[in-house]
Amino acid sequence: MQAYLIIALVFAIAVAIFAVQNSGAVTVRFLNWQSDTSLIFVILGSAVAGALAVGLVGFMKQISLSIKLRNTSIRLHKLQEEYDRIAVENDELRYQLGETTLKTRLEVGQDS
């Protein structure tokens, strides 16, 4: 995480230096809109827009992972309950099988 922040800081400084060194006036056109502005504002505005877009995508991914984690936890809880139920049932069947085996042994012993 720290390496990511350091790389982001270095990139932000590089963009700022680039923007300051390229500070000429430009005309920006978009569809029917047109504006004369400094290239600094275009560069910094583009960098901020890109950062916001990346942040939004990261936020959406975080929400998706959070939902997946919640669903997986619910599924794990249900499976644990089912496992516990089956374990109890298994113990009961083993106990019944043990009684049956004991009865069979006693009956065979009586026949002899």
N, C-alpha and C positions, 0 to 999 in steps of 0.2 A: 504494500500500500504506500509506503514511504517513497519507494522508487517511482511509482506512478505520479505522485505529487511533485517530486523533483523534476521529472520529465515534463510534466504539464507546466511547471513554473519556468523551466528553460524555454519551452516553446512559446509561452506568453511573452517572455522577454524578447525573444527573437522576432515575434510578430510586432511588438511595440517598436523595436529598433527599425525594422523594415518600414513600418508606417511613418515614422518620423523622417527617415531618409527619403521617402517618396511622398512628399507633401504637396505636390503640384495640384492645381485646380483641374477638375474633370467634370464632364457632363455625364450624369447617370440617367439612363433611359430604361423604363420598364413599362411595357404595354403602351398606354397613352400618356404615361406620367414621365416628366423630365425634370431634372434638378441639377444645378451647378453647385458643386461642393468640393471640399478638399479631399484628396485621395486618402488622407489619414482616416477620415470618418468612414469612408467606404471600406478600407482594410479592417479597421477595428470593428465596424458594424458587422462585417462578414464573419470575423472571428467570433464575436459574441453570438451571432445567429448559429454558427456551427457548434459552439459549445452548448447552447441551449438545445439544439437538435440532438446532440449526443447525450446530454443529460436526460432528455425526455425518453429516448430509447432505453437508456439504462434504468430509468425509473419504471418504465413499463415491464422490462425484464425482471426487475426486482419484485414487482407485484405478481407477475406470473409465477415466479419461483416460490413466493410466499403462499400463493394459492395451492401450488403443487405440494408444498411441504405440509400444509394443513390437511389436504386430502389424504396424503400418505400417512400422516399421524392418525387420522380417523380410521383408515384401513388397518393400520397396525394394531390399534386398540381393539377393533372388531375381531381380528385374527387371534389376538391374545386371549380374548374372551372365549372364542371357539376352541382354541387349544386347551384352555383350562377346563371347559365343559367336557371335551373328549377325554382328557386325562382322568377326570373323575369317573366318567363312564367306563373307561378302560380299567380303572382300579376296581369298580363294582363288578365288572365281568370277570376279572381275575379272581376276585373273592368268591363269586358264584361258582366259577370253575374249580376253585380249590375245595369248596364244600361238596360239589358233585363228585370230585375225585375221591374225597374222603368217604362219602356215602358208598361209592362203588367199591372201594377197598373193604369197607365193613361188610357189605353184602357178599362179596366174593369170599371173604373170610368166614362168614356164617355158613356158606354153602359147603365149604370144605369139611 
